[in-house]
Amino acid sequence: MSGSSAARATASIDQDAEQLRALGYSSNFNRSMSLWENFSLGFTYLSPVVGVYTLFALCLAAGGPPMFWSYLLIGLGQLLVCLVFGEVVSQFPISGGVYPWARRLVGKRWAWMVGWVYAWALCATIAGVAVGAGPYMAAMLGFEAGPNTGIYIALGLILLSTALNLVGTKLLARVAMFGFLCELIGAILVGGYLLIFERHQPFSVLFNTFDIEINGSYLPAFLAASLAGLFQYYGFEACGDVAEETPNPGKRIPKAMRMTIYIGGAAAMFACLALILAVPDIQKVINGEDTDPVSTILNNAFGPVGSRLVMAVVMVSFISCVLSLQAAASRLLFAYARDEMIVGSNLLKRLSAAQVPSFALVVSGVVPAAIVCLGLFMADAVATIVGFAAIGIYVAFQLIVIAALIARAKGWRPSGQFSLGGWGLLVNVAALIYGLGAIVNMVWPRSPDAAWYINYSMILTTVVVMGAGFLYMLLAKPYDKGTAPAGDAWKFSKPAPKAADVAGVPAQ
């Protein structure tokens, strides 16, 4: 780096520190994460390969090939949420993501509830992704997975992720970048090979419902199959969780968030398209005769050795995904603790010599590991808890979308480097409508023959988590212990846009 470049970098970091001080905080994090490394953190958290490969069989059987279009529709909906988040993080680039955003937009109690829901959702997601890696690890190493093999693999994966995260931000960024490159290149190479050499279906199959109907209509089946997209498009918020570790976060993080949606969504759609067109017999998948079409496709296309190499790339995706999830969870706990909002705050807010929240990272490993260990005794309980993962994150997202609307009603006008200008309110409302619809779709009971607690597991876990958090909040009043700023977004507002600016292009 030249002298002038180093001077500019130092000045930028000083300016970032000054902005943070103006927001009421000081930070000892190492601001070493570039735009692409920040983006790669969100990308590997979103992990198109993990999302597509994990849910492909279930969603193809539920809705047939048109399930592919759910990735496009839900991607557009999540982009609306991403744009709202971009405005908020640009003005409040504080570690912890959704928790400090909620704190500044509405207040301490709202923020405490958002953080509580998001923390449990992240822990459940870490556990779910780690357990989901089991079959792929077994396939890669060529052994038959026993009933508890997936649990042991998941525990090993969480331990590895914790160890890597404790090394520091630079290693986290490098592993995330490596995971991004492996996943993207792997998705392009595998998908391209399948499309060129292993295509068994015409492109028109994407519009073929195979006569799937529920109560005489295909729409309920498509909505059930759209869970593939709903479980795919979150992770962009993780870019903001490490805001204090990224130079010029007000500009870079909103851009990294949008890149996560664009590139991650495109990679997921490409992987899904390649798999659909490579299925030898889609009717067998729909009839339940082929319960693992991904393995069928990969074995047919690459043989035993080649399919193991593909599984190795998939395992890199799982490892980097868990790493990114744990990083997000630890920064949330750190932000919680810095504001004295949680038991053990003195430990959880400490940074190690490597400038990472080491105690928060350990907790972010121990809690998911405990959830995984429940599988040794109660398999259904683990499935129910993991089922809360996605719905919890969507609930936390919508609490931020609502918080932004509440702040706008109080006079807040986003004043960060990224702003939607006159389009902000419209996008905010559209994001709320989309998000509420997505939540209803996710929790809708679709197994009338199953036990009620299975059929309504998402609703049940959401009520239990939010109810317990609300009760604890009322009785212990943890939100009252700290003195950090709250509910003051309107103080940082810029003037409302003029009529001539409303139709303009949103600021970049």
HELIX and SHEET records of a PDB file:
HELIX    1   1 GLY A    3  ALA A   22  1                                  20    
HELIX    2   2 LEU A   35  LEU A   46  1                                  12    
HELIX    3   3 PRO A   48  GLY A   63  1                                  16    
HELIX    4   4 PRO A   65  MET A   67  5                                   3    
HELIX    5   5 PHE A   68  GLN A   91  1                                  24    
HELIX    6   6 VAL A   98  LEU A  105  1                                   8    
HELIX    7   7 LYS A  108  GLY A  132  1                                  25    
HELIX    8   8 GLY A  134  LEU A  141  1                                   8    
HELIX    9   9 THR A  149  VAL A  167  1                                  19    
HELIX   10  10 THR A  169  PHE A  197  1                                  29    
HELIX   11  11 PHE A  203  PHE A  207  5                                   5    
HELIX   12  12 LEU A  219  ALA A  225  1                                   7    
HELIX   13  13 LEU A  227  LEU A  230  1                                   4    
HELIX   14  14 ALA A  238  ASP A  241  1                                   4    
HELIX   15  15 ALA A  243  GLU A  245  5                                   3    
HELIX   16  16 PRO A  249  ALA A  278  1                                  30    
HELIX   17  17 ILE A  282  ASN A  287  1                                   6    
HELIX   18  18 PRO A  293  ARG A  338  1                                  46    
HELIX   19  19 SER A  345  LEU A  348  1                                   4    
HELIX   20  20 SER A  358  CYS A  373  1                                  16    
HELIX   21  21 LEU A  374  LEU A  376  5                                   3    
HELIX   22  22 ALA A  379  ALA A  409  1                                  31    
HELIX   23  23 GLY A  421  TRP A  423  5                                   3    
HELIX   24  24 GLY A  424  VAL A  443  1                                  20    
HELIX   25  25 TRP A  452  ASN A  455  1                                   4    
HELIX   26  26 SER A  457  ALA A  476  1                                  20    
HELIX   27  27 PRO A  478  ASP A  480  5                                   3    
HELIX   28  28 ALA A  489  PHE A  492  5                                   4    
HELIX   29  29 ALA A  499  VAL A  502  1                                   4    
END                                                                             
